[in-house]
Amino acid sequence: MNSGIDAVIFDVDGTLYDYRTHTVPPSAQEALRCLREGGIRIIIASGRSYALLGESLVQIAQADHYVLSNGHEILDRDGRPVYQERFTLEETEGLLGAARDHGVNVMLKYHGFCCIYAGWDEMRSVFRMMAPDQGSYRFCPEWDYHCQELPLGVTLKGGPELRRQLADWETALRIEYFGDPSECDVFHHSANKWVGLERILSDAGVAPERCVAFGDSGNDVDMLRSVGRGIAMGNASPEAKAAAGQVCRPSWDDGIYHALRELAVI
């Protein structure tokens, strides 16, 4: 099938991974199979770290490339890092200080695990996993692991005042609040998903206009605007829908499969 598409990019949460069923829907799995058979690259672009994807999702996707932790890490098809951008010690300790002052729960993202400083149960509930691996999380009540290894990402979970409590950081770093505004990811302006995708596409010789991207939230806006066909899920945020060229069915209503069929990509 000649669709003029060389790569399809997938966000994970709320897009490829359906929170209602806690699965990658069978129709999306079929779409992935068809893409592989058609020789079309599959790229995962997520705020999750590699550990948070979970082995089950990695096996289902069988992606050619990964842009993870909101662009702070780029991996090859075997999950090996080819690029990493870490938080500085000053940034990390500044965020930790704000979290301590306001009783905010903290999780630092690393390639192979996530380090929870406060809120063990609360932080593990933020990124649901299809096949939870206890080795994906470590507890550090001393709040000092970052002194050994600087993080690739930071996730915070607080209360209804979280946005106000983090207001001083909104210029220096990008703060992306989830559907629940008491939860957010923090990342560099210079390391968002689209910046990472540009690196991959350039190295692979793939033009952005020959790509389809699926997403559902604020950290997907740049990539939805920048590819040939940006598609927001029916369950997407208003800003993701505004950035996309089209809106498909929700993740739980076979949105990915039907959109790719309509575009004759599969």
Phi, psi and chi 1 to 4 in degrees:
 res  aa     phi    psi   chi1   chi2   chi3   chi4
   1 MET       -  123.3 -173.0  173.7  -67.1      -
   2 ASN  -101.2   94.1 -175.8   11.1      -      -
   3 SER   -98.5   -8.7   62.2      -      -      -
   4 GLY    75.8   14.9      -      -      -      -
   5 ILE  -111.4  130.1  -62.7  -59.7      -      -
   6 ASP  -104.0  -22.6  -65.6  -30.9      -      -
   7 ALA  -150.6  145.5      -      -      -      -
   8 VAL  -123.2  129.7 -179.3      -      -      -
   9 ILE  -109.4  133.1  -56.5  159.0      -      -
  10 PHE  -124.4  125.5  -61.8   96.8      -      -
  11 ASP   -68.1  164.9  166.8   55.4      -      -
  12 VAL  -101.3  -71.1  173.4      -      -      -
  13 ASP   -68.2  122.8  -65.3  -66.4      -      -
  14 GLY    81.7   -1.8      -      -      -      -
  15 THR  -122.5  -82.3  -58.7      -      -      -
  16 LEU   -74.1  -35.8 -164.8   59.2      -      -
  17 TYR  -102.3  122.3  178.3   82.8      -      -
  18 ASP   -95.4  116.2  175.6   23.3      -      -
  19 TYR   -66.7  -23.5  -89.6  151.4      -      -
  20 ARG   -68.4  -38.9  -73.6 -165.4  173.6 -172.2
  21 THR  -107.9   -7.9   60.4      -      -      -
  22 HIS    56.9   42.2  -55.9  -64.7      -      -
  23 THR  -145.2  166.7   63.1      -      -      -
  24 VAL   -86.8  115.0  175.8      -      -      -
  25 PRO   -55.4  147.7  -25.5   35.2      -      -
  26 PRO   -53.0  -37.0  -27.9   36.0      -      -
  27 SER   -66.3  -36.3   63.5      -      -      -
  28 ALA   -69.3  -36.7      -      -      -      -
  29 GLN   -63.7  -37.7  -64.4 -172.0   42.4      -
  30 GLU   -66.6  -40.0  173.0   64.9   10.6      -
  31 ALA   -61.3  -42.0      -      -      -      -
  32 LEU   -61.3  -42.3  -70.6  164.9      -      -
  33 ARG   -61.3  -43.5 -175.2 -170.6   65.1   79.5
  34 CYS   -64.6  -37.9  -68.5      -      -      -
  35 LEU   -63.5  -45.5  -69.0  173.1      -      -
  36 ARG   -60.3  -44.4  -74.7 -167.8  -65.6  -88.4
  37 GLU   -65.5  -29.6  -70.7 -174.4   -7.7      -
  38 GLY   -85.2    1.1      -      -      -      -
  39 GLY    73.0   22.5      -      -      -      -
  40 ILE   -95.0  131.4  -63.8  173.7      -      -
  41 ARG   -64.1  142.7  -68.2  174.7 -172.2  -92.1
  42 ILE  -113.7  126.0  -64.3  170.3      -      -
  43 ILE  -125.1  129.1  -55.7  174.9      -      -
  44 ILE   -97.6  128.0  -61.8  -64.0      -      -
  45 ALA  -127.8  110.3      -      -      -      -
  46 SER  -143.8  156.7  176.4      -      -      -
  47 GLY   -76.6  -14.0      -      -      -      -
  48 ARG   -70.9  153.2  -65.9 -170.3 -176.7 -142.8
  49 SER   -81.9  172.3   65.7      -      -      -
  50 TYR   -61.7  -41.8 -169.1   67.8      -      -
  51 ALA   -59.6  -37.0      -      -      -      -
  52 LEU   -77.3  -13.5  -72.1  173.8      -      -
  53 LEU   -66.3  -38.2  -70.9 -179.9      -      -
  54 GLY    83.2  144.8      -      -      -      -
  55 GLU   -61.5  -35.7 -175.0   61.0   30.0      -
  56 SER   -62.7  -46.0  178.5      -      -      -
  57 LEU   -67.2  -38.6 -167.1  146.9      -      -
  58 VAL   -59.8  -42.9  168.2      -      -      -
  59 GLN   -68.8  -36.8  -70.2  -58.9  -43.1      -
  60 ILE   -66.8  -46.2  -72.0  170.4      -      -
  61 ALA   -72.8  -42.3      -      -      -      -
  62 GLN    45.9   52.4  -63.5 -178.0   43.5      -
  63 ALA   -71.9  154.7      -      -      -      -
  64 ASP   -84.1  -27.2  -63.4  -76.0      -      -
  65 HIS  -150.2  157.2  -46.4  -85.5      -      -
  66 TYR  -133.5  133.9  -61.4   86.8      -      -
  67 VAL  -117.5  109.3  177.0      -      -      -
  68 LEU  -123.9  171.1  -58.8  178.4      -      -
  69 SER    49.4   44.9  -63.1      -      -      -
  70 ASN    55.6   39.8  -69.6  -56.2      -      -
  71 GLY    92.1   -2.5      -      -      -      -
  72 HIS   -74.5  -14.4  -80.8 -106.9      -      -
  73 GLU  -142.7  133.5 -175.4  170.7   45.3      -
  74 ILE  -117.8  132.1  -60.8  172.9      -      -
  75 LEU  -123.6  154.3  -47.5  177.3      -      -
  76 ASP   -84.4 -176.4   65.7   14.6      -      -
  77 ARG   -63.7  -22.7   65.0 -177.5  -55.7  126.6
  78 ASP   -91.5    7.4  -63.7  -43.6      -      -
  79 GLY    80.0   16.6      -      -      -      -
  80 ARG   -91.9  133.2  -65.2  176.7  -60.4 -148.7
  81 PRO   -65.3  133.2  -21.6   33.7      -      -
  82 VAL  -114.8  -12.0  -63.2      -      -      -
  83 TYR  -158.8  138.6  170.7   82.3      -      -
  84 GLN  -142.0  139.5  -68.5 -179.6  -34.8      -
  85 GLU  -127.5  116.7  179.4  174.1  -27.7      -
  86 ARG  -100.7  157.8  -63.5 -178.3 -175.9  -86.4
  87 PHE   -68.0  148.7  -79.8   68.5      -      -
  88 THR   -77.3  164.5   67.4      -      -      -
  89 LEU   -63.4  -39.6 -176.5   61.3      -      -
  90 GLU   -63.4  -44.6 -179.0 -179.3   17.2      -
  91 GLU   -62.8  -46.0  -70.4  166.8  -18.3      -
  92 THR   -62.4  -48.5  -54.3      -      -      -
  93 GLU   -70.4  -30.3  -65.8 -162.9  -25.9      -
  94 GLY   -64.5  -44.9      -      -      -      -
  95 LEU   -65.1  -40.1  -73.5  168.0      -      -
  96 LEU   -64.6  -37.0  -66.6  177.4      -      -
  97 GLY   -63.2  -43.5      -      -      -      -
  98 ALA   -63.7  -39.6      -      -      -      -
  99 ALA   -65.0  -43.5      -      -      -      -
 100 ARG   -61.7  -44.8  -82.0 -174.4 -178.2  -84.0
 101 ASP   -59.4  -33.4  -71.3  -14.7      -      -
 102 HIS  -111.1    7.7  -61.0  -67.2      -      -
 103 GLY    67.3   34.4      -      -      -      -
 104 VAL   -90.1  137.5  173.0      -      -      -
 105 ASN   -77.1  147.0  -63.4  -41.0      -      -
 106 VAL  -132.4  137.8  178.0      -      -      -
 107 MET  -135.1  127.7 -179.3  166.3   68.4      -
 108 LEU  -100.0  135.4  -56.1 -176.4      -      -
 109 LYS   -98.3  132.6  -62.6  177.1 -169.8  172.7
 110 TYR  -126.9  171.4  -63.8   94.0      -      -
 111 HIS   -59.2  -51.7  173.3   75.0      -      -
 112 GLY   -99.4   -4.2      -      -      -      -
 113 PHE  -165.4  170.5   65.2   95.0      -      -
 114 CYS  -120.8  139.6  -70.1      -      -      -
 115 CYS  -105.9  113.8 -164.7      -      -      -
 116 ILE   -94.8  123.1  -64.2  175.6      -      -
 117 TYR   -92.0  -35.2  -80.0   10.5      -      -
 118 ALA  -153.0  141.5      -      -      -      -
 119 GLY    83.9   56.2      -      -      -      -
 120 TRP   -51.9  -55.8  175.2 -105.2      -      -
 121 ASP   -69.9  -40.9  -69.5  -29.6      -      -
 122 GLU   -62.7  -44.2  -66.9   84.3   -7.1      -
 123 MET   -72.2  -35.1  -63.4  -49.4  -57.5      -
 124 ARG   -68.6  -22.2  -69.5  172.3   66.6 -133.1
 125 SER   -81.1  -16.2   71.9      -      -      -
 126 VAL   -66.6  -49.2  172.7      -      -      -
 127 PHE  -105.0   94.1  -67.6  100.2      -      -
 128 ARG   -68.5  146.2  -59.2  164.0 -176.8   85.0
 129 MET  -124.4  142.8  -61.3  172.8   69.2      -
 130 MET   -65.8  -38.3  -69.2  168.1   31.2      -
 131 ALA  -134.5   82.2      -      -      -      -
 132 PRO   -54.1  132.4  -23.8   33.4      -      -
 133 ASP  -114.6  113.7  177.9    2.2      -      -
 134 GLN   -60.3  -26.3  -63.7  -57.2  -42.0      -
 135 GLY   -70.5   -7.8      -      -      -      -
 136 SER   -76.8  -12.4  -62.9      -      -      -
 137 TYR  -126.9  142.3  -59.7   96.7      -      -
 138 ARG  -129.6  144.2  -62.0 -179.2 -171.4  176.1
 139 PHE  -103.1  129.5 -173.8   43.6      -      -
 140 CYS  -132.5   82.3 -179.3      -      -      -
 141 PRO   -67.1  -11.5   24.8  -34.0      -      -
 142 GLU   -80.2  -10.9  -63.1   81.6   10.9      -
 143 TRP    56.7   42.1  -68.5   53.8      -      -
 144 ASP  -132.8    4.0   62.8   -1.8      -      -
 145 TYR   -62.4  -30.5 -176.4   78.5      -      -
 146 HIS   -62.6  -17.6   64.5  -79.6      -      -
 147 CYS   -72.2  -20.9  -63.0      -      -      -
 148 GLN   -90.6  -37.7  -59.0  178.0   45.4      -
 149 GLU  -149.0  120.6 -178.1 -178.9    7.5      -
 150 LEU   -73.0  144.8  -69.3  168.7      -      -
 151 PRO   -79.8  160.4   29.9  -36.4      -      -
 152 LEU   -94.0  -13.4  -64.8  163.1      -      -
 153 GLY  -168.0  161.3      -      -      -      -
 154 VAL  -135.2  131.0  178.9      -      -      -
 155 THR  -119.8  135.2  -60.3      -      -      -
 156 LEU  -123.3  145.4  -57.4  173.7      -      -
 157 LYS  -137.7  118.2 -177.6  175.1  177.2   63.8
 158 GLY  -130.1 -131.4      -      -      -      -
 159 GLY  -124.7 -162.0      -      -      -      -
 160 PRO   -66.0  -15.1   20.5  -31.9      -      -
 161 GLU   -96.0   10.4  -64.0  -63.9  -49.0      -
 162 LEU   -58.0  -43.8 -176.3   61.8      -      -
 163 ARG   -60.6  -42.4 -169.6 -178.4  -62.7  -93.0
 164 ARG   -66.4  -39.4  179.3 -173.7   59.7   78.3
 165 GLN   -66.8  -25.7  -67.7  163.6   -8.2      -
 166 LEU  -102.7    8.9  -62.8  178.4      -      -
 167 ALA   -56.0  -34.9      -      -      -      -
 168 ASP   -66.7  -15.8  -69.8  -14.4      -      -
 169 TRP  -100.9   -2.7  -73.5   92.9      -      -
 170 GLU   -70.8  -17.2  -72.1 -170.6  -17.5      -
 171 THR   -90.2  -43.5  -60.3      -      -      -
 172 ALA   -70.8  -35.9      -      -      -      -
 173 LEU  -131.9  159.6  -63.3  167.8      -      -
 174 ARG   -90.2  127.7 -177.9  166.3  172.6  176.0
 175 ILE  -117.0  117.8  -57.9  175.3      -      -
 176 GLU  -111.5  110.1 -170.5   65.7   46.7      -
 177 TYR   -82.3  144.6  -67.1   89.3      -      -
 178 PHE   -84.1 -173.2  -58.5  162.1      -      -
 179 GLY   -57.1  -34.2      -      -      -      -
 180 ASP   -90.7  111.4  179.7  -15.0      -      -
 181 PRO   -69.6    0.3   25.1  -34.7      -      -
 182 SER   -89.0    1.5   70.2      -      -      -
 183 GLU  -124.5  141.9  -56.1  169.9   -9.5      -
 184 CYS  -155.2  156.8   68.3      -      -      -
 185 ASP  -103.2  146.2  -92.9  -15.8      -      -
 186 VAL  -120.6  131.3 -175.0      -      -      -
 187 PHE  -153.1  170.9   50.4  105.9      -      -
 188 HIS   -75.8  146.5  -71.9  161.1      -      -
 189 HIS   -62.3  -31.1  -68.8  -73.3      -      -
 190 SER   -83.6   -2.1   61.4      -      -      -
 191 ALA  -129.7   38.8      -      -      -      -
 192 ASN   -79.2  175.2   61.0   57.6      -      -
 193 LYS   -55.8  -43.9  -72.8 -175.1 -175.6 -178.3
 194 TRP   -67.6  -36.9  177.8 -118.3      -      -
 195 VAL   -59.9  -43.9  171.9      -      -      -
 196 GLY   -64.5  -40.8      -      -      -      -
 197 LEU   -64.5  -38.3  -72.6  164.4      -      -
 198 GLU   -58.5  -40.0  -77.2 -173.4  -57.6      -
 199 ARG   -61.0  -47.6  -72.0  175.8 -178.5  -93.9
 200 ILE   -63.3  -49.4  -73.3  174.1      -      -
 201 LEU   -64.1  -39.2  -62.6  177.2      -      -
 202 SER   -63.1  -46.9  175.8      -      -      -
 203 ASP   -63.3  -33.8  -70.9  -13.0      -      -
 204 ALA   -86.6   -8.1      -      -      -      -
 205 GLY    70.7   31.5      -      -      -      -
 206 VAL  -105.8  126.3  174.8      -      -      -
 207 ALA   -76.9  137.7      -      -      -      -
 208 PRO   -56.1  -33.1  -27.0   35.7      -      -
 209 GLU   -69.7  -10.6   56.5  -93.7   25.8      -
 210 ARG  -102.4   25.0  -66.2  180.0   65.3   87.0
 211 CYS  -121.5  148.5  -62.2      -      -      -
 212 VAL  -112.4  138.8  174.2      -      -      -
 213 ALA  -130.3  136.8      -      -      -      -
 214 PHE  -112.9  134.7  -71.2   89.8      -      -
 215 GLY  -157.2  173.5      -      -      -      -
 216 ASP  -143.5   -0.1   76.8  -52.4      -      -
 217 SER  -143.7 -176.7   60.9      -      -      -
 218 GLY   -60.7  -35.1      -      -      -      -
 219 ASN   -76.2    0.4   64.2   -8.8      -      -
 220 ASP  -100.1   -8.0  -61.7  -43.1      -      -
 221 VAL   -57.5  -47.7  164.3      -      -      -
 222 ASP   -60.2  -44.0  -65.9  -29.5      -      -
 223 MET   -72.3  -34.8   74.5  175.0 -174.4      -
 224 LEU   -64.1  -32.7  -68.0  173.5      -      -
 225 ARG   -77.9  -22.9  -74.1  176.5  175.1  158.5
 226 SER  -101.5  -13.7  -57.8      -      -      -
 227 VAL   -95.5  171.7  -62.9      -      -      -
 228 GLY   -62.0  -37.4      -      -      -      -
 229 ARG  -139.4  102.6  179.8   73.3   68.4  160.8
 230 GLY   -94.7  125.5      -      -      -      -
 231 ILE  -121.7  120.5  -57.3  175.7      -      -
 232 ALA   -91.8  139.9      -      -      -      -
 233 MET   -67.0  154.6  -54.3  -55.5  -64.8      -
 234 GLY   -61.9  -23.0      -      -      -      -
 235 ASN   -94.3   12.9   49.4  -79.3      -      -
 236 ALA   -73.3  163.6      -      -      -      -
 237 SER   -70.4  158.7   67.5      -      -      -
 238 PRO   -56.8  -38.2  -27.0   35.6      -      -
 239 GLU   -70.6  -33.9   59.3 -177.9  -28.8      -
 240 ALA   -67.5  -41.8      -      -      -      -
 241 LYS   -63.7  -38.4  -71.1  179.8  177.2  178.1
 242 ALA   -66.7  -31.3      -      -      -      -
 243 ALA   -81.2  -22.1      -      -      -      -
 244 ALA   -84.4  157.5      -      -      -      -
 245 GLY   -80.3  -22.7      -      -      -      -
 246 GLN  -154.5  164.7   71.2 -179.7   79.0      -
 247 VAL  -122.0  129.4  177.5      -      -      -
 248 CYS  -102.2 -174.6   69.2      -      -      -
 249 ARG   -64.7  162.3  -59.6 -177.4 -172.8 -174.7
 250 PRO   -62.3  164.9  -21.5   33.7      -      -
 251 SER   -58.9  -35.9   58.1      -      -      -
 252 TRP   -82.2   -3.9   58.1   82.4      -      -
 253 ASP  -116.2   35.8 -167.4   22.8      -      -
 254 ASP    61.1   35.1  -54.8  -33.4      -      -
 255 GLY   -59.9  -45.4      -      -      -      -
 256 ILE   -63.4  -47.4  -72.5  171.2      -      -
 257 TYR   -59.9  -50.6  179.6   83.4      -      -
 258 HIS   -65.0  -38.5  -74.7  -71.3      -      -
 259 ALA   -63.9  -43.4      -      -      -      -
 260 LEU   -69.0  -33.1  -69.2  175.5      -      -
 261 ARG   -66.8  -43.1  -72.3  -80.6  -69.5  179.6
 262 GLU   -64.6  -31.4  -71.2  167.2    7.4      -
 263 LEU   -85.2   -0.9  -67.0  173.4      -      -
 264 ALA    60.6   30.3      -      -      -      -
 265 VAL   -81.8  -32.7  178.0      -      -      -
 266 ILE  -125.6      -   59.5  172.9      -      -
